[in-house]
């Protein structure tokens, strides 16, 4: 029997094609489009919770290393089963609803927060030919769907009938709306240069050079990524929670699986921000054509020297890596591997922020959006236009000079007033 997979790059695409080919033999013609949709939606529905669970594991491990600790290491090898244990704990915990709360909205809010986070995966190109729906307005879809989260957050805070929850929700909505403006303006330059709103088309437009390598692309990428970090309430922009001030923010009155849904939405949106930054500015699935067998042999070496693995697991892991290296000796590193590598590199940056940076004050947080990111993103549109009309070194140099001068001008204008010398008057 011939294997259905042509290469590692198209492994998942070929798997779906194989399933559809086998289904054609037993199912009526009218049901095949529905089956295709079901396979795609089922894959996304299975991947999303797995991503969320193991992002929590990555965050706890990385922050533990930053703080000279080990992190989860009791449940499973290297604590890999800890997310499963946490999920089981959330499922079995009691759901407590305050007496004065709006019970219907209290239930709907966390569900509504997860739905847009999962819907974003529909237009996310995980690799070559690996997108659920290639919409010709995919970028607009991303911006529209991602804005729904603010409704869920305010709904949850208001339905709790708690002043702490409502205050956290109002902070969150103000913060999200503020940072959505520079976030949208930062991707205008991507539309200008790529000439398309399709996420796949944007990746293909970066086949010669990634947008992040241009002056306007670097500025837009930084603004888009940091604005996304602020929109999902991650450190140092976690003012809506601010547990030292308002207990736990908008989800103070949530417990059990409802709290887990808030947690899931936050981590899925954090992954989505990293993934779309990769798509819009880091070339998406594009990467150098490196043979895959050296990478697999390095993986075999890592597994062989893993102290926490038992000898049988180490032997099986080494044999699997070596076997794949031999079977796929002619393959290059697959496109989906490049995409995931870039995305998780940005996820590491998010965790790095949380482990090292303090929370911004509210005036600093809002000032950065309206006095820093907003004017700089507007100037960046002008710089990108000059870069497009003046090809070559001259256009890059002019746009770079404009952006650097604008940055230092904004820093100068927004600098805090110097502290004045205090004068003390003593009573006689």
C-alpha positions as CSV (number, residue, x, y, z in Angstrom):
1,X,0.0,0.0,0.0
2,X,1.3,3.4,-1.0
3,X,1.6,5.9,1.8
4,X,-0.7,9.0,1.4
5,X,1.9,11.5,2.5
6,X,4.1,13.1,-0.2
7,X,6.3,15.1,2.2
8,X,6.5,16.4,5.8
9,X,5.6,19.8,4.5
10,X,2.2,18.7,3.3
11,X,1.7,16.0,6.0
12,X,-1.5,17.5,7.4
13,X,-2.9,18.5,4.0
14,X,-2.2,15.0,2.6
15,X,-3.8,13.4,5.7
16,X,-7.0,15.4,5.1
17,X,-7.0,14.5,1.4
18,X,-6.5,10.8,2.4
19,X,-9.5,11.0,4.7
20,X,-11.7,12.6,2.0
21,X,-10.6,10.0,-0.6
22,X,-11.5,7.1,1.7
23,X,-14.8,8.9,2.6
24,X,-15.8,9.2,-1.1
25,X,-16.0,5.4,-1.3
26,X,-18.7,5.1,1.4
27,X,-20.5,8.4,1.7
28,X,-22.9,10.2,-0.7
29,X,-21.6,13.1,-2.7
30,X,-23.7,15.7,-1.0
31,X,-22.2,14.9,2.4
32,X,-18.5,15.4,1.4
33,X,-18.4,19.2,1.8
34,X,-19.9,18.9,5.2
35,X,-17.3,16.2,6.1
36,X,-14.5,18.5,4.9
37,X,-15.8,21.3,7.1
38,X,-16.2,18.9,10.1
39,X,-12.6,17.6,9.7
40,X,-11.2,21.2,9.6
41,X,-13.3,22.5,12.5
42,X,-12.6,19.3,14.5
43,X,-8.8,19.9,14.0
44,X,-9.1,23.5,15.2
45,X,-11.3,22.5,18.2
46,X,-8.8,19.9,19.2
47,X,-5.7,22.1,18.8
48,X,-7.0,25.2,20.6
49,X,-7.4,23.6,24.1
50,X,-4.0,21.8,23.7
51,X,-2.3,25.1,22.8
52,X,-3.9,26.8,25.8
53,X,-3.0,24.0,28.3
54,X,0.7,23.8,27.3
55,X,1.1,27.6,27.0
56,X,0.4,27.6,30.7
57,X,3.1,24.9,31.2
58,X,5.6,26.9,29.1
59,X,4.8,30.1,31.0
60,X,5.2,28.5,34.4
61,X,8.5,26.7,33.4
62,X,10.1,29.8,31.8
63,X,9.1,32.1,34.7
64,X,10.4,29.5,37.1
65,X,13.8,29.5,35.4
66,X,13.9,33.3,35.4
67,X,13.2,33.2,39.1
68,X,15.8,30.4,39.7
69,X,13.1,27.8,40.4
70,X,12.1,24.5,38.6
71,X,8.4,25.0,38.0
72,X,6.0,22.1,37.6
73,X,7.9,18.9,38.0
74,X,5.7,16.5,40.0
75,X,2.8,15.5,37.7
76,X,4.3,13.6,34.7
77,X,7.7,13.8,33.2
78,X,9.0,17.4,33.6
79,X,5.5,18.3,34.8
80,X,4.0,17.7,31.3
81,X,0.8,16.3,32.8
82,X,0.3,19.3,35.1
83,X,-2.0,21.1,32.6
84,X,-4.2,18.0,32.4
85,X,-4.3,17.9,36.2
86,X,-5.2,21.6,36.3
87,X,-8.0,21.1,33.8
88,X,-9.5,18.2,35.8
89,X,-9.3,20.4,38.9
90,X,-11.2,23.2,37.2
91,X,-13.9,20.7,36.0
92,X,-14.5,19.4,39.5
93,X,-14.5,22.7,41.4
94,X,-17.7,24.2,42.5
95,X,-19.3,27.0,40.4
96,X,-20.0,29.8,42.8
97,X,-22.4,32.6,41.6
98,X,-23.0,35.7,43.8
99,X,-26.6,36.1,45.0
100,X,-27.0,39.5,43.3
101,X,-25.4,38.5,40.0
102,X,-27.2,38.4,36.6
103,X,-26.9,34.6,36.3
104,X,-27.6,34.4,32.6
105,X,-24.9,37.0,31.6
106,X,-22.6,35.6,34.3
107,X,-22.7,32.3,32.3
108,X,-22.6,33.7,28.8
109,X,-19.7,36.1,29.3
110,X,-16.8,33.6,29.7
111,X,-18.3,31.5,26.8
112,X,-18.4,34.6,24.6
113,X,-14.8,35.4,25.4
114,X,-13.6,32.0,24.1
115,X,-15.6,32.0,20.9
116,X,-13.7,34.9,19.1
117,X,-10.4,33.5,20.3
118,X,-11.1,30.2,18.5
119,X,-12.6,31.9,15.5
120,X,-9.3,33.6,14.8
121,X,-7.8,30.3,14.0
122,X,-10.0,30.0,10.9
123,X,-7.9,32.4,8.8
124,X,-4.5,31.6,10.4
125,X,-2.1,30.1,7.8
126,X,-0.2,27.5,9.8
127,X,1.8,26.5,6.8
128,X,1.7,26.2,3.0
129,X,-1.8,25.3,2.0
130,X,-2.7,25.0,5.7
131,X,-5.5,27.5,6.3
132,X,-9.0,26.7,7.1
133,X,-10.6,29.5,5.1
134,X,-8.6,31.8,2.8
135,X,-10.9,34.8,3.0
136,X,-10.1,37.7,0.6
137,X,-10.8,40.0,3.6
138,X,-9.0,37.9,6.1
139,X,-7.2,40.8,7.8
140,X,-10.5,42.6,8.3
141,X,-12.0,39.4,9.7
142,X,-9.1,39.3,12.2
143,X,-9.7,42.9,13.3
144,X,-13.4,42.5,13.6
145,X,-13.4,39.2,15.5
146,X,-10.7,40.2,17.9
147,X,-12.7,43.3,19.0
148,X,-15.6,41.1,20.3
149,X,-13.6,40.2,23.4
150,X,-14.2,43.7,25.0
151,X,-18.0,43.0,25.0
152,X,-17.4,39.7,26.9
153,X,-15.1,41.3,29.4
154,X,-17.5,44.2,30.2
155,X,-20.4,41.8,30.3
156,X,-18.6,39.6,32.9
157,X,-17.7,42.5,35.1
158,X,-21.1,44.1,35.0
159,X,-23.0,40.8,35.5
160,X,-20.9,40.0,38.7
161,X,-22.5,43.0,40.6
162,X,-19.2,43.7,42.2
163,X,-17.5,47.1,42.2
164,X,-14.1,45.4,41.9
165,X,-15.2,43.4,38.9
166,X,-16.9,46.4,37.3
167,X,-13.8,48.5,37.8
168,X,-11.6,45.9,36.3
169,X,-14.0,45.5,33.3
170,X,-14.1,49.3,32.7
171,X,-10.3,49.4,32.8
172,X,-10.1,46.5,30.3
173,X,-12.5,48.1,27.8
174,X,-10.8,51.4,28.0
175,X,-7.4,49.8,27.5
176,X,-8.6,47.5,24.6
177,X,-10.3,50.4,22.7
178,X,-7.2,52.6,23.2
179,X,-4.8,50.0,21.8
180,X,-7.0,48.9,19.0
181,X,-6.5,52.2,17.2
182,X,-2.7,52.0,16.8
183,X,-3.0,48.2,16.2
184,X,-5.3,48.8,13.2
185,X,-3.2,51.7,11.9
186,X,-0.1,49.5,12.1
187,X,-1.4,46.9,9.7
188,X,-2.5,49.6,7.1
189,X,1.1,49.6,5.9
190,X,0.9,45.8,5.4
191,X,-2.2,46.3,3.2
192,X,-0.5,49.1,1.2
193,X,2.6,47.0,0.4
194,X,1.1,43.6,0.0
195,X,-1.9,44.8,-2.0
196,X,-4.3,42.2,-0.4
197,X,-6.3,41.6,2.7
198,X,-5.9,37.8,2.5
199,X,-3.6,36.4,5.2
200,X,-2.2,33.9,2.7
201,X,-1.6,36.7,0.2
202,X,0.3,38.7,2.8
203,X,2.6,35.8,3.6
204,X,3.2,35.2,-0.1
205,X,4.0,38.9,-0.6
206,X,7.0,38.4,1.8
207,X,8.6,35.7,-0.3
208,X,11.5,38.1,-1.3
209,X,11.9,39.8,2.1
210,X,10.0,39.8,5.4
211,X,8.3,43.1,6.2
212,X,10.0,43.2,9.5
213,X,13.3,43.9,7.7
214,X,12.1,47.2,6.4
215,X,12.0,50.4,8.5
216,X,8.3,50.8,8.3
217,X,7.7,47.0,8.8
218,X,9.9,47.0,12.0
219,X,8.0,49.9,13.5
220,X,4.6,48.5,12.5
221,X,5.6,45.0,13.8
222,X,6.6,46.4,17.2
223,X,3.4,48.5,17.5
224,X,1.2,45.7,16.4
225,X,2.8,43.2,18.8
226,X,2.8,45.5,21.8
227,X,-0.7,46.7,21.1
228,X,-1.8,43.1,21.0
229,X,-0.1,42.4,24.3
230,X,-2.0,45.3,25.8
231,X,-5.3,44.1,24.3
232,X,-5.0,40.6,25.9
233,X,-4.1,42.2,29.3
234,X,-0.6,40.7,29.5
235,X,2.2,42.1,31.6
236,X,3.2,44.9,31.6
237,X,-0.2,46.0,30.4
238,X,-2.2,43.9,33.0
239,X,-4.0,46.9,34.5
240,X,-7.5,45.3,34.2
241,X,-6.5,42.6,36.7
242,X,-4.0,44.5,38.9
243,X,-4.5,42.0,41.8
244,X,-2.7,44.3,44.2
245,X,-5.5,46.9,43.7
246,X,-8.8,45.3,42.7
247,X,-8.5,41.6,43.8
248,X,-8.5,39.9,40.4
249,X,-10.2,42.3,38.0
250,X,-13.2,41.5,35.9
251,X,-13.1,37.7,36.7
252,X,-13.0,38.2,40.5
253,X,-16.4,36.5,41.0
254,X,-15.7,33.5,38.7
255,X,-14.6,30.1,39.8
256,X,-14.4,26.5,38.4
257,X,-14.8,26.0,34.7
258,X,-16.0,29.6,34.1
259,X,-12.7,30.9,35.4
260,X,-10.9,28.3,33.2
261,X,-12.7,29.7,30.1
262,X,-11.4,33.3,30.9
263,X,-8.0,31.8,31.3
264,X,-8.3,29.9,28.0
265,X,-9.4,33.0,26.1
266,X,-6.4,35.0,27.4
267,X,-3.9,32.3,26.4
268,X,-5.5,31.6,23.0
269,X,-5.5,35.3,22.2
270,X,-1.9,35.6,23.3
271,X,-1.0,32.8,20.9
272,X,-3.1,34.5,18.2
273,X,-1.3,37.8,18.6
274,X,2.1,36.0,18.3
275,X,0.8,34.0,15.3
276,X,-0.6,37.0,13.4
277,X,2.6,39.1,14.1
278,X,4.4,36.2,12.5
279,X,2.0,36.2,9.6
280,X,2.0,40.0,8.9
281,X,5.6,40.8,9.6
282,X,7.9,37.7,10.0
283,X,7.1,36.0,6.7
284,X,4.6,33.5,8.1
285,X,5.6,30.0,7.0
286,X,8.5,31.3,4.9
287,X,12.0,30.1,5.9
288,X,15.3,29.0,4.5
289,X,15.4,25.6,2.8
290,X,17.3,23.6,5.5
291,X,17.4,19.8,5.3
292,X,15.2,18.3,8.1
293,X,17.5,15.3,8.9
294,X,20.1,17.4,10.9
295,X,17.3,18.9,13.0
296,X,15.9,15.4,13.7
297,X,19.4,14.2,14.7
298,X,19.8,17.1,17.1
299,X,16.4,16.1,18.5
300,X,17.7,12.6,19.0
301,X,20.7,13.9,20.8
302,X,18.5,16.0,23.1
303,X,16.3,13.0,23.9
304,X,19.3,10.7,24.5
305,X,20.7,13.1,27.1
306,X,17.4,13.9,28.8
307,X,17.9,13.1,32.5
308,X,14.2,13.0,33.4
309,X,13.3,10.4,30.8
310,X,13.5,6.7,31.6
311,X,15.8,4.5,29.5
312,X,12.9,2.9,27.5
313,X,11.5,6.3,26.6
314,X,14.9,7.6,25.6
315,X,15.5,4.6,23.4
316,X,12.1,4.9,21.7
317,X,12.6,8.6,21.2
318,X,16.0,8.3,19.6
319,X,14.9,5.5,17.3
320,X,11.8,7.6,16.2
321,X,14.0,10.6,15.4
322,X,16.6,8.6,13.6
323,X,14.0,6.7,11.7
324,X,12.3,9.9,10.6
325,X,15.7,11.3,9.6
326,X,16.3,8.3,7.3
327,X,12.8,8.3,5.9
328,X,12.7,12.0,5.2
329,X,16.3,12.5,4.3
330,X,15.4,14.5,1.1
331,X,12.8,16.7,2.8
332,X,13.5,20.3,4.1
333,X,12.2,21.8,7.3
334,X,8.4,22.0,6.7
335,X,6.6,25.3,6.4
336,X,4.4,24.6,9.5
337,X,7.6,24.0,11.6
338,X,8.9,27.5,10.6
339,X,5.6,29.1,11.4
340,X,5.4,27.4,14.9
341,X,9.1,28.2,15.6
342,X,8.5,31.9,15.0
343,X,5.2,32.0,16.8
344,X,6.6,30.3,19.9
345,X,9.7,32.6,19.9
346,X,7.2,35.5,20.3
347,X,5.3,33.6,22.9
348,X,8.6,33.3,24.8
349,X,8.9,37.1,24.6
350,X,5.5,37.4,26.1
351,X,6.5,35.2,29.0
352,X,9.8,37.0,29.3
353,X,7.8,40.3,29.7
354,X,5.8,38.8,32.5
355,X,8.8,37.4,34.3
356,X,10.9,40.7,34.2
357,X,8.8,43.8,33.7
358,X,6.7,45.7,36.4
359,X,3.1,46.8,35.7
360,X,2.7,50.2,34.1
361,X,0.8,52.9,35.8
362,X,-2.6,53.7,34.3
363,X,-1.4,57.1,33.0
364,X,1.7,55.5,31.5
365,X,-0.4,52.8,29.9
366,X,-2.9,55.1,28.3
367,X,-0.3,57.7,27.4
368,X,1.8,55.1,25.5
369,X,-1.2,54.3,23.3
370,X,-2.4,57.9,22.6
371,X,0.8,59.9,22.8
372,X,3.2,57.3,21.5
373,X,1.9,54.5,19.3
374,X,-0.9,56.5,17.6
375,X,1.2,59.3,16.2
376,X,4.1,57.0,15.4
377,X,1.7,54.7,13.4
378,X,0.4,57.6,11.4
379,X,3.9,58.7,10.6
380,X,4.7,55.1,9.7
381,X,2.0,55.1,7.0
382,X,3.7,58.1,5.4
383,X,7.1,56.5,5.6
384,X,5.8,53.3,4.0
385,X,4.3,55.3,1.2
386,X,7.7,57.0,0.6
387,X,9.4,53.5,0.7
388,X,7.0,52.2,-2.0
389,X,7.4,55.2,-4.3
390,X,11.2,55.4,-3.9
391,X,12.4,51.9,-4.4
392,X,15.9,50.9,-3.4
393,X,18.3,52.3,-0.9
394,X,17.1,55.9,-1.1
395,X,13.5,55.0,-0.1
396,X,14.7,52.9,2.8
397,X,17.0,55.6,4.1
398,X,14.4,58.4,3.8
399,X,11.8,56.3,5.7
400,X,14.3,55.3,8.3
401,X,15.3,58.9,8.9
402,X,11.7,60.0,9.2
403,X,10.8,57.3,11.7
404,X,13.9,57.7,13.9
405,X,13.4,61.5,14.0
406,X,9.7,61.0,14.8
407,X,10.5,58.6,17.6
408,X,13.0,60.9,19.3
409,X,10.6,63.9,18.8
410,X,7.8,61.9,20.5
411,X,10.1,60.9,23.4
412,X,11.1,64.5,23.8
413,X,7.6,65.9,23.7
414,X,6.2,63.2,26.1
415,X,9.1,63.4,28.6
416,X,7.8,64.1,32.1
417,X,8.4,67.6,33.6
418,X,11.6,67.8,35.6
419,X,11.2,67.5,39.4
420,X,11.4,70.9,41.2
421,X,13.4,71.4,44.3
422,X,11.2,71.2,47.4
423,X,11.0,74.1,49.7
424,X,10.0,73.5,53.3
425,X,8.5,76.2,55.6
426,X,8.9,75.5,59.3
427,X,6.6,77.1,61.8
428,X,8.3,79.3,64.4
